[in-house]
Amino acid sequence: MSKILNDIPPTEGIKYAGSKLKILPEILAIINGLEIKKVLDGFSGTTRVSQAFARLGYDTTSNDVAVWSKTFATAYLLNREEPEYYSELIGYLNNVKGFHGWLSENYGGCAREDCKRPFQLKNCRKADAIRMEIENLKLDEVTRAVAMTSLVLALDSVDSTLGHYAAYLSEWSPRSYKDLVLKIPKLFVSEGDNCVLQNDIFDVIDRDCYDLAYFDPPYGSNNEKMPPSRVRYNSYYHIWKSLILNDNPPLFGKANRREDSRDDVAGSVFEEYRRDDQGAFIAIKSIGKLLSETKARYILLSYSSGGRATKEELYDIINQTGKLVRAVEIDYRRNAMSTMRWTNEWINSDGKYCEYLFLLEKI
């Protein structure tokens, strides 16, 4: 374990509520030594785990329903060029002249005004121009993904938010005053047999087999008082979807969310707070279905203590599906390594703000 913990490959991504950056060492440590080559990252999000898998030489399939996640995965996992190959393109895009477009109209605010917008107008105008130029250049799929990834990362670095786009800060953040500057993403020459998908996870696991499947599903809240109208997980990042698609969608609400990000259309069964007709939580049954239908020798499941399923329920689901090889509990408010609990210890722990990692071997 110590070797892999001291050699974590570099990854890159936007600010993200479900980011696994801080627990990448534990994810990689728990699979270290397994005889695996073909791996699936089923809910890839910002793709940090997918990037790490690919950099370590695994043939990685990265899947997520979000189009911006697919764009990230395409840039990092399918790139066959040295990073410097894109320097001329990034330099060219940095020099385009900004204009007041759709992004500026809906998400840009003046620095001298106390308006709740995610970006200052100067940066929105630059982003509008760069986005239009990316479209005009008719780039190939990977080059376009690299350019779009660079633009998203640049905007993410000058935002005025808490890391999501369901609400914005009442006062401008210090970083929002900086100028928007594109940089070459932290790319690597992908030599593996990698694959990028944008499908429902149950369609993905039905079509192929893997040595290891890593799942980090969105978490349905375990708060019984959580209102049905709460914002769904994937709706927090609606701006990135609009930027990638360039579709200028109809908007609603104070945060100018996409119409198709409303809570009743943007949810996942894994974050569903309701019970089914038999009285069982839909989110918990969905986890059981996911584990049982996945065709992989090993499954690594990441789950939060704030999720709908309890540790006891997860333990029962895992035992019905396969053999629990290892369980790790990580207190992400402290030093993760000092508070890890292995295998049978976690079920009796009192961790309230923890991330769980379960490695199971299918029966």
C-alpha positions as CSV (number, residue, x, y, z in Angstrom):
1,M,0.0,0.0,0.0
2,S,2.7,2.5,0.9
3,K,4.2,2.5,-2.6
4,I,1.0,3.5,-4.3
5,L,0.0,6.1,-1.7
6,N,3.3,7.8,-2.3
7,D,2.9,7.8,-6.1
8,I,-0.6,9.3,-6.8
9,P,-0.8,10.3,-10.5
10,P,-1.8,13.9,-11.1
11,T,-5.4,14.6,-12.0
12,E,-7.4,17.7,-12.8
13,G,-11.0,18.8,-12.4
14,I,-13.5,21.5,-11.5
15,K,-14.8,22.2,-8.0
16,Y,-17.3,19.4,-7.4
17,A,-19.4,18.3,-4.5
18,G,-18.6,14.7,-5.2
19,S,-14.9,15.0,-6.0
20,K,-12.8,12.1,-5.0
21,L,-9.5,14.0,-5.1
22,K,-8.9,13.8,-1.3
23,I,-9.5,10.0,-1.2
24,L,-7.7,9.0,-4.4
25,P,-4.8,7.5,-2.3
26,E,-7.3,5.2,-0.5
27,I,-9.1,4.3,-3.7
28,L,-5.8,3.3,-5.4
29,A,-4.5,1.6,-2.3
30,I,-7.5,-0.7,-1.9
31,I,-7.2,-2.0,-5.4
32,N,-3.4,-2.2,-5.3
33,G,-2.3,-5.8,-5.9
34,L,-5.5,-7.0,-7.6
35,E,-5.1,-8.8,-10.9
36,I,-7.0,-6.4,-13.0
37,K,-6.6,-4.7,-16.4
38,K,-10.0,-3.6,-17.7
39,V,-11.8,-1.2,-15.3
40,L,-15.0,0.8,-15.3
41,D,-15.6,4.1,-13.6
42,G,-19.4,4.1,-13.8
43,F,-20.2,7.6,-12.4
44,S,-17.1,9.5,-13.5
45,G,-18.1,13.1,-12.7
46,T,-15.0,15.2,-13.0
47,T,-13.1,12.1,-14.1
48,R,-10.4,12.3,-11.5
49,V,-10.6,8.6,-10.8
50,S,-10.8,7.7,-14.5
51,Q,-7.7,9.8,-15.1
52,A,-5.8,8.1,-12.3
53,F,-6.8,4.6,-13.5
54,A,-5.7,5.5,-17.1
55,R,-2.4,7.0,-16.0
56,L,-1.7,3.8,-14.0
57,G,-2.1,1.7,-17.2
58,Y,-5.5,0.3,-16.7
59,D,-7.8,0.0,-19.8
60,T,-10.4,2.5,-18.5
61,T,-14.0,3.0,-19.4
62,S,-15.3,6.3,-18.1
63,N,-19.1,6.7,-18.0
64,D,-21.4,9.5,-16.8
65,V,-24.7,10.8,-17.9
66,A,-23.4,14.4,-17.8
67,V,-22.1,15.8,-21.2
68,W,-19.4,17.8,-19.5
69,S,-18.1,14.7,-17.9
70,K,-17.9,13.0,-21.3
71,T,-16.0,16.1,-22.6
72,F,-13.4,15.8,-19.7
73,A,-13.0,12.1,-20.2
74,T,-12.5,12.5,-24.0
75,A,-9.8,15.1,-23.4
76,Y,-7.9,13.1,-20.8
77,L,-8.5,9.5,-21.8
78,L,-8.5,9.6,-25.5
79,N,-5.7,12.1,-26.2
80,R,-2.8,10.7,-28.2
81,E,-0.7,13.9,-28.3
82,E,1.9,15.5,-26.1
83,P,0.4,18.5,-24.2
84,E,2.5,21.0,-26.1
85,Y,0.7,19.9,-29.3
86,Y,-2.2,22.2,-28.2
87,S,-0.2,25.2,-27.2
88,E,-0.9,27.1,-30.5
89,L,-4.6,26.5,-30.2
90,I,-4.8,27.6,-26.6
91,G,-2.7,30.7,-27.3
92,Y,-5.0,31.6,-30.2
93,L,-8.1,31.2,-28.2
94,N,-6.7,33.4,-25.4
95,N,-6.3,36.2,-27.9
96,V,-9.9,36.4,-29.3
97,K,-11.8,39.5,-28.6
98,G,-14.7,39.2,-26.2
99,F,-18.3,40.1,-26.9
100,H,-21.6,40.2,-25.1
101,G,-23.3,36.8,-25.8
102,W,-25.7,34.4,-24.2
103,L,-23.3,33.6,-21.3
104,S,-22.7,37.2,-20.6
105,E,-26.4,38.1,-20.7
106,N,-27.4,35.3,-18.2
107,Y,-24.4,34.7,-15.9
108,G,-22.2,37.9,-16.1
109,G,-22.3,40.7,-13.6
110,C,-20.5,44.0,-13.1
111,A,-17.8,44.2,-10.5
112,R,-19.1,47.5,-9.1
113,E,-22.6,46.1,-8.5
114,D,-23.8,43.7,-5.8
115,C,-25.5,41.3,-8.1
116,K,-25.7,37.6,-7.6
117,R,-24.0,36.2,-10.7
118,P,-21.4,33.4,-11.0
119,F,-18.9,35.3,-13.2
120,Q,-17.8,38.9,-13.7
121,L,-18.9,40.3,-17.1
122,K,-15.4,40.7,-18.5
123,N,-14.8,37.0,-18.1
124,C,-18.2,36.0,-19.5
125,R,-17.6,38.1,-22.6
126,K,-14.2,36.5,-23.1
127,A,-15.8,33.0,-22.6
128,D,-18.6,33.9,-25.1
129,A,-16.0,34.7,-27.8
130,I,-13.9,31.7,-27.1
131,R,-16.9,29.3,-27.2
132,M,-18.0,30.7,-30.5
133,E,-14.5,30.4,-31.9
134,I,-14.2,26.8,-30.8
135,E,-17.4,26.1,-32.7
136,N,-16.2,27.9,-35.8
137,L,-12.9,26.0,-35.9
138,K,-14.6,22.7,-36.6
139,L,-12.1,20.8,-34.5
140,D,-11.8,17.0,-34.3
141,E,-13.5,15.4,-31.3
142,V,-10.5,15.1,-29.0
143,T,-9.1,18.6,-29.9
144,R,-12.5,20.1,-29.3
145,A,-12.7,18.3,-25.9
146,V,-9.3,19.7,-24.9
147,A,-10.3,23.2,-25.8
148,M,-13.7,22.9,-24.0
149,T,-12.0,21.4,-21.0
150,S,-9.6,24.3,-20.9
151,L,-12.4,26.8,-21.1
152,V,-14.4,25.1,-18.3
153,L,-11.4,24.9,-16.0
154,A,-10.6,28.6,-16.7
155,L,-14.1,29.7,-15.9
156,D,-14.1,27.5,-12.8
157,S,-11.0,29.3,-11.6
158,V,-12.7,32.8,-11.7
159,D,-16.1,32.0,-10.4
160,S,-18.0,33.5,-7.5
161,T,-19.7,30.5,-6.1
162,L,-19.4,27.9,-3.3
163,G,-18.5,25.3,-6.0
164,H,-21.9,24.8,-7.5
165,Y,-24.4,26.7,-9.6
166,A,-27.7,26.4,-7.8
167,A,-27.0,29.7,-5.9
168,Y,-24.4,32.4,-6.0
169,L,-22.5,34.5,-3.5
170,S,-24.0,37.8,-2.5
171,E,-20.5,39.4,-2.8
172,W,-17.9,38.9,-5.4
173,S,-15.2,36.3,-4.5
174,P,-11.5,37.5,-4.7
175,R,-10.8,35.0,-7.6
176,S,-13.6,36.4,-9.7
177,Y,-11.7,39.6,-10.3
178,K,-8.9,37.7,-12.1
179,D,-8.8,37.6,-15.8
180,L,-10.0,34.5,-17.7
181,V,-6.9,32.7,-19.1
182,L,-7.0,29.3,-20.8
183,K,-4.2,26.8,-20.0
184,I,-3.3,23.5,-21.5
185,P,-5.0,20.8,-19.4
186,K,-2.8,18.4,-17.5
187,L,-2.9,15.9,-20.4
188,F,-1.0,12.7,-20.9
189,V,-0.5,10.5,-23.9
190,S,-3.1,7.8,-23.6
191,E,-1.7,4.5,-24.6
192,G,-4.4,2.2,-23.1
193,D,-7.5,0.8,-24.7
194,N,-9.7,3.5,-23.1
195,C,-13.4,4.1,-23.8
196,V,-15.7,7.1,-23.0
197,L,-19.4,6.7,-22.6
198,Q,-22.4,8.8,-21.7
199,N,-25.1,6.3,-20.9
200,D,-27.3,5.1,-18.1
201,I,-25.2,2.9,-15.8
202,F,-27.6,0.0,-16.2
203,D,-27.1,0.0,-19.9
204,V,-23.4,0.1,-19.5
205,I,-23.1,-2.9,-17.1
206,D,-25.5,-4.9,-19.4
207,R,-23.2,-4.6,-22.4
208,D,-19.7,-5.5,-21.2
209,C,-17.6,-7.3,-18.5
210,Y,-14.8,-5.8,-16.4
211,D,-12.1,-6.9,-14.0
212,L,-13.0,-4.1,-11.7
213,A,-16.0,-1.7,-11.6
214,Y,-15.7,1.4,-9.5
215,F,-19.1,3.0,-8.5
216,D,-19.6,6.4,-6.9
217,P,-23.3,7.0,-7.3
218,P,-25.0,10.2,-6.4
219,Y,-26.3,10.0,-2.8
220,G,-29.9,10.3,-1.8
221,S,-30.0,12.3,1.5
222,N,-30.7,10.3,4.7
223,N,-32.5,13.4,6.2
224,E,-36.1,12.4,6.5
225,K,-37.1,16.1,6.5
226,M,-35.5,16.8,3.2
227,P,-38.1,18.5,1.0
228,P,-39.1,16.9,-2.3
229,S,-38.3,20.1,-4.0
230,R,-34.6,20.0,-3.2
231,V,-32.0,20.5,-6.0
232,R,-30.9,17.3,-7.6
233,Y,-27.2,16.5,-7.6
234,N,-26.6,16.9,-11.4
235,S,-28.5,20.2,-11.5
236,Y,-25.7,21.9,-9.6
237,Y,-23.5,22.0,-12.7
238,H,-26.1,23.1,-15.4
239,I,-23.8,25.9,-16.6
240,W,-21.2,23.4,-17.8
241,K,-23.9,21.5,-19.8
242,S,-25.0,24.7,-21.5
243,L,-21.4,25.7,-22.3
244,I,-20.6,22.3,-23.8
245,L,-23.9,22.0,-25.8
246,N,-23.9,25.7,-26.8
247,D,-27.7,25.4,-27.1
248,N,-28.8,28.6,-25.3
249,P,-31.6,26.7,-23.4
250,P,-34.6,28.3,-21.7
251,L,-33.9,29.1,-18.1
252,F,-35.7,29.4,-14.8
253,G,-35.2,30.6,-11.3
254,K,-32.9,33.1,-9.6
255,A,-29.8,31.0,-10.5
256,N,-30.9,30.8,-14.2
257,R,-30.9,27.0,-14.3
258,R,-31.6,25.2,-17.4
259,E,-35.2,24.2,-17.8
260,D,-34.2,20.5,-18.2
261,S,-32.4,20.7,-14.8
262,R,-35.7,21.0,-12.8
263,D,-35.8,18.6,-9.9
264,D,-38.6,16.4,-11.4
265,V,-36.6,15.7,-14.6
266,A,-32.9,15.7,-13.5
267,G,-32.8,13.1,-10.8
268,S,-31.2,9.7,-10.4
269,V,-32.7,6.6,-8.8
270,F,-29.6,6.5,-6.6
271,E,-30.6,9.9,-4.9
272,E,-34.3,9.1,-4.8
273,Y,-35.7,9.9,-1.3
274,R,-39.0,8.1,-1.8
275,R,-40.0,4.5,-1.0
276,D,-41.5,2.1,-3.5
277,D,-44.9,0.3,-3.1
278,Q,-43.3,-2.3,-0.8
279,G,-41.9,0.4,1.5
280,A,-38.3,0.1,0.5
281,F,-36.2,3.1,-0.4
282,I,-35.7,3.3,-4.2
283,A,-32.1,4.4,-3.8
284,I,-31.2,1.4,-1.7
285,K,-32.8,-1.1,-4.1
286,S,-31.0,0.6,-6.9
287,I,-27.7,0.0,-5.3
288,G,-28.5,-3.7,-4.8
289,K,-29.5,-4.0,-8.5
290,L,-26.3,-2.2,-9.6
291,L,-24.1,-4.6,-7.6
292,S,-25.9,-7.8,-8.6
293,E,-26.1,-7.0,-12.3
294,T,-22.6,-5.8,-12.8
295,K,-20.4,-8.3,-14.6
296,A,-17.1,-7.8,-12.9
297,R,-14.8,-9.9,-10.7
298,Y,-14.3,-7.0,-8.3
299,I,-16.6,-4.0,-7.4
300,L,-15.4,-1.0,-5.5
301,L,-18.3,1.0,-4.1
302,S,-17.8,4.5,-2.7
303,Y,-20.6,5.8,-0.5
304,S,-21.1,8.7,2.0
305,S,-22.4,8.6,5.5
306,G,-24.8,11.3,4.4
307,G,-26.4,9.0,1.8
308,R,-29.8,7.4,2.0
309,A,-28.4,3.9,2.7
310,T,-27.1,3.1,6.2
311,K,-24.0,1.1,6.8
312,E,-26.1,-1.9,7.9
313,E,-28.2,-1.8,4.8
314,L,-25.0,-1.6,2.6
315,Y,-23.5,-4.5,4.5
316,D,-26.6,-6.6,3.8
317,I,-26.6,-5.7,0.1
318,I,-22.9,-6.5,-0.3
319,N,-23.2,-9.8,1.4
320,Q,-26.1,-10.7,-0.9
321,T,-24.0,-9.9,-3.9
322,G,-20.5,-11.2,-3.2
323,K,-17.7,-11.5,-0.7
324,L,-16.7,-8.4,1.2
325,V,-12.9,-8.3,0.8
326,R,-12.2,-5.0,2.5
327,A,-14.1,-2.0,3.9
328,V,-12.6,1.3,4.6
329,E,-14.1,4.2,6.6
330,I,-12.5,7.6,6.0
331,D,-13.2,10.7,8.1
332,Y,-12.8,13.4,5.6
333,R,-12.7,16.2,8.2
334,R,-9.4,14.8,9.5
335,N,-6.3,13.0,8.3
336,A,-7.8,10.1,6.3
337,M,-5.1,7.6,7.0
338,S,-5.3,7.9,10.7
339,T,-9.0,7.2,10.8
340,M,-9.3,4.4,8.4
341,R,-11.2,1.3,9.6
342,W,-10.7,-2.0,7.9
343,T,-13.2,-4.8,7.1
344,N,-15.4,-5.7,10.2
345,E,-14.6,-2.6,12.3
346,W,-16.5,-0.1,10.3
347,I,-20.0,-1.6,10.9
348,N,-19.8,-0.7,14.6
349,S,-18.1,2.7,14.3
350,D,-19.9,6.0,15.0
351,G,-18.6,8.0,12.1
352,K,-21.0,10.7,11.1
353,Y,-19.1,12.5,8.4
354,C,-17.4,9.7,6.6
355,E,-16.7,8.2,3.2
356,Y,-16.9,4.4,2.9
357,L,-15.1,2.2,0.4
358,F,-16.2,-1.3,0.0
359,L,-14.2,-3.8,-2.1
360,L,-16.2,-6.9,-2.9
361,E,-15.5,-9.9,-5.0
362,K,-18.5,-11.3,-6.9
363,I,-19.6,-14.7,-6.1
